[in-house]
Amino acid sequence: MLQGLLALVSGFRRLLFERPFRMVVLKMSVMLLLLMLALGSVTVWLTGMLMGQFVPEGDAWYMELLNILVWLFAVMLGFIVGLLAYMTLGSVMASAWLDDLVGIVEGHYAGQRGSFWLSMLRSMKNIVMPLLQFLPYALLALLMLIVPVVGGAVASLIWAYAGLRLLAYEIMDASANRRGWDWERRKQEFRQHRGFYVGLCVATMAAMMVPLLNLFVLPAAVVGLAQWLHLRDE
């Protein structure tokens, strides 16, 4: 897991201190900022809606504990949904630029190749299978909400793990496209290096909570992973 954290730190370092990366990231910043503002508003609404839907009523001694658990679940669920939406839509909208970042890491950057819109369509296609894998976890988490006392906490853990898996495939997408990996190869990559990807995604989620820094988390994660894969292949 430590390697995943260090990969994200390395990605940030290269974005900040190497001019080719900065030039590409500047093109992405305004688009990512607008997307973040829009999804942030939706996340606040979703959290409030969940609180109103699931906060229990009554005077029993354990109601205060249940209120805290529901609040934690609503905040975590709202954050994970907002983060996954941001990373998913951000990776689609910025797919051509992310591909350029990976090209710089691999040492054969030649400017944006192909159509920007074709790149977006390819990225959207690659989202389908991870989302299908995510749905069973999401349904299980919703079912756990009916379990008294511990259901909210268990549901939060399920959502968190499922979110990490989906996030890993999103970060992997640009590098996997350049390497010609199909869905089965991507799943194999995640299974074989699960600790690395969990560490990278946990660090990515944590960094997303820091204002302004969160604008650069997506490209930093993509660069960090691309560098780790490139060094691993050497």
N, C-alpha and C positions, 0 to 999 in steps of 0.2 A: 504493500500500500504506500510505503514511503516513496517508492519510485514514481508512482502516479502523482503525488504531491510535488515532487521535485520537477517532474515534467511540466506541470503547470507553471511553476516558478520560472523555469527555463524559457517557456513560451512568452511570459511577460517580459523577461529580460531582453529577448530578441526583438519583441515589438517596440520596446522603448529605445533601444540603443543601436539598432541596425536600420539604416535609412530605407532599404528596399521594402522592409516590412512596414515601416511607418507610412510610406506613400500609399500602400494598398489599404491599410487600416483607416486612414483619413477618409478614403472614399466611402467606407462602410459606416462611419460613426454617426452621421446625421440620420441615416435610415434606421440604424439600430436604436438610436435615442427615441425617435418617434414611435417605433414599435414597442419599446419598453414603457413609454408613457401610456400608450393605449392599453397594453396588457396589465399594467399596474392598476389602472382604474378598474378593469374587470376583476382583478384579483381581490381588491378591497370589497367590491360588491359581492363576490362569491363568498368571501369569509363571513360577511355580515348575514348573508342569506342562510348559510349553514348554521350559524349561531342561532338564528331565529327558528330554524327548523328542528334542531336536535337538542336544544337546552331543555333538560327535564324540569318538571314542576313538582312541588311538594315540600313538606316540612321535615322529612326524615333527616336523621343526622348525617347520612352519607350524601345528601344532595349537593352540598358544597363541593365535595370531592368530585362528584359527577360533573358539576359545572366546570370545574378546572379541566377535567379530562376532555370534555366536549370542546372547550375553548382551545386547548392544545391541538386537538384533532382538526378543528376548523382552520386554525392558523397554518398548521403544517400542510393540510390538504390544499388550502388556497395558495400557499407558497409553491408547493410542488407543481400544481396545475399551471400556475403562472410561469414558473421556470421552464417547464417542459414545453409550454406553448411558445415561449420566447425562443428557446433553443431550437425548437422544430421550425417555426416560421422564420427565425433569423437565419438558420442554416440554409433554408430554401431560398430566401430572398438574397442572401449573400453568397450563394453557392459558387458563382464564378470567381468572386474575390477570394473565397476560401481555397479554391483550387489553385489560384495564383500563389497564395501563401505556401501551400504544400509544395508547389513547383520551385519556389525559392529555396525551401529547406533541402529539396532533393538536388538542387544545383543545376536545374535546366529550365529556369523560368524564361519564358519567351513572350510575355505579355498575355493578355486574355485571349484564350483560344476558343474559337467557335462562337456560337450565338449565346448571348446572355440568357435569353428565354429558353433555349434548349437545355442549358445548364440547370435552370430552375425546374423544368419539367422532369429531368433525370433525377434531381434531388427529391422531388415530390414522389416519384415512383419508388425510390428507395426507402421512403418513410412507411410505406404500406405494411411490410412484413414486421418491422419492430412494433407498430401499433397493434397489429393482430396478436403479437406475443404479449403485449401489455394488457389487453382487454380482460383475460381471465383473472389476472391479479386485481384489476380494478373491480370486477364483479365480486371477487372474494372479499375484498376490503369493504364493499358496501353491505355484503351479507353479515360481516362481523359487527356492523353497527347495531344489529338487533340483540347481540349478546350483552347481558347486563354487566355493568361495572367495568370489565376489562375489554369490552368490545372496541371502544374507541381507540385505546392504546394499541391493541393488536392491529386494527385497521390502519393506523398511522404507520406502523412498522412495515406492513405489507405494501402500502403506497410508497414508502420511502425506498424499499428495495426495488420495486417495479420501476420507479422513477430513475433509479441509478442505472438499471439495465437499458432503458429507453435512451437515456442521456448518453450512455456509452456508444450506442449505435449511431447517434446523431453526430457525436464528435468524430467517430471513426469514418464517417461517410466520405469526406473528401479524399482521404488517403486510400480508402478501399476502392473508390472509383478509379483512381489513377493506377492502382495495382490490378484492376480487373477482377476484384473479389466478388463472387456471387453471395447470396444470402447464407448458404451453408458454410462458406469459408469465413464469413463474418462471425457466425455463431461459434465456429471452432476457435477463432481468434479470441473471442471473449472468454470461452471456457478455459482455454489454455493459460490465459493471463488474467484471470478473474481478479486477483489481488491488485494488480496494476490498475485495471480499469475502475475498480471500486475506489481506490485511493484517488485517482484522477477526478472521478465524478463527485466524490465527497468534497474534495478541495474546490471544485468548480462551483458546487452549490453554496459553499461557505463564502467564496469570493463574490458570488452574485448578491450577497447581502450588503456589500460595501458600495455606497453611492459613488457614481462616476467610474470607479474601478470596474463596475459590472458591465460597462459598455465594451470593455476589452476582454472580458472573460472568454467569450465564444472564440474569437480568433486566437487568443493565447492558448486555449485548450487544444485547438486544432494544430497549431504550430508545435506545441509541446509533444503531442502524440506523434506527429509526422517526424519530428527529430528523433524520438525514441525508436520508432520503427526503422528509420534510416540507419541509425547507429547499430541497431540489432541485426540488420541485414549485412553489415560490413564484416 
